Amino acid sequence: QVQLVESGGALVQPGESLKLSCAASGFNFKTVEMYWIRQPPDKGLEWVAFRHPDGKLFYPDAVRGRFTVSGDDAKNTMYLQMDSLQIEDTAIYYCAKDSPSGPRGKGTLVTVSS
């Protein structure tokens, strides 16, 4: 059974960093396409990171250079390191399998506010 559980969200100030976790079960996250997506308040879903099974990573312009995906094979967990956070990064963050609209967890809330 595929399950994804996001964690690590918090209230932080602009410029600070945060690391989110996506614990996967029922499959090996490194063998499928994996996405980090987010939903800002009153807005639609947007992708913020994509990990191809070959290990290549892709980011949209809005977060490139600030967000970094990594993983832990032993824990079957994918991470999203977020640096230089901005108020516009406030959102519920999800990890998704296979596509941005694929199976995902319940999300974790990141609030960036001064």
C-alpha positions in Angstrom: 0.0 0.0 0.0 1.5 3.3 -1.1 1.7 5.8 1.7 3.4 9.2 1.9 3.8 11.2 5.2 5.2 14.7 5.1 6.6 16.4 8.2 8.8 19.3 9.3 6.6 22.2 8.6 6.9 25.2 11.0 6.5 28.9 11.5 9.8 30.6 10.5 11.0 34.1 9.8 12.0 35.4 6.3 15.6 34.3 5.5 15.5 31.2 7.7 15.8 27.6 6.7 13.6 24.6 7.1 13.9 20.9 6.1 10.9 18.9 5.2 10.6 15.1 5.2 8.6 12.8 3.0 8.5 9.3 4.4 7.5 6.7 1.8 6.2 3.2 2.3 4.9 0.6 -0.1 7.4 1.5 -2.7 11.0 2.7 -3.2 10.9 6.4 -3.7 14.1 6.4 -5.7 12.6 4.2 -8.5 9.7 6.5 -9.4 9.2 10.1 -10.3 8.7 12.1 -7.1 7.5 15.7 -6.7 7.4 18.3 -4.0 4.4 20.4 -4.5 2.8 23.2 -2.5 -0.5 25.0 -2.2 -0.3 28.6 -1.0 -3.3 30.2 0.8 -6.1 30.7 -1.7 -4.1 29.5 -4.6 -3.7 26.3 -6.7 -1.1 23.6 -6.5 2.4 24.4 -7.8 5.4 22.1 -8.1 8.6 23.1 -6.4 10.9 20.2 -7.0 11.0 17.1 -9.2 13.2 14.1 -8.7 13.6 11.8 -11.7 14.4 8.1 -11.1 17.8 8.6 -12.7 18.6 11.0 -9.9 18.3 14.3 -11.8 16.6 17.1 -10.0 14.6 19.9 -11.4 13.3 23.1 -9.8 11.1 26.0 -11.1 12.6 29.5 -11.2 10.8 30.6 -8.1 12.8 28.2 -5.8 15.9 27.3 -7.8 19.0 28.0 -5.8 17.1 28.0 -2.5 15.4 24.6 -2.4 17.3 21.3 -2.6 16.0 17.7 -2.7 17.9 14.8 -1.1 17.1 11.4 0.2 17.9 8.7 2.7 17.8 5.2 1.2 17.8 3.4 4.6 14.7 5.4 5.7 13.1 5.5 2.3 12.6 9.2 2.9 12.9 12.2 0.6 13.8 15.6 2.0 13.3 19.2 0.9 15.9 21.6 2.2 14.5 25.1 2.0 16.9 28.1 2.5 16.4 31.8 2.3 12.7 31.3 2.9 10.4 34.1 1.7 6.9 35.1 2.7 5.7 33.8 -0.7 6.9 30.3 0.3 4.0 30.1 2.8 2.0 27.1 1.8 1.0 23.5 2.6 3.8 21.3 1.2 3.2 17.8 -0.1 5.2 15.1 -1.7 3.6 13.3 -4.6 4.4 10.1 -6.4 4.5 9.7 -10.2 3.1 13.2 -11.0 2.1 16.4 -9.3 -1.4 15.1 -9.2 -0.4 11.6 -8.1 -0.8 10.0 -4.7 0.4 12.3 -1.9 0.3 12.7 1.8 -1.7 15.0 4.0 0.9 17.7 3.8 2.8 19.9 6.2 2.3 23.6 6.8 5.1 26.1 6.3 4.5 29.6 7.4 7.0 32.3 6.7 6.2 35.5 8.6 8.0 38.3 10.4 
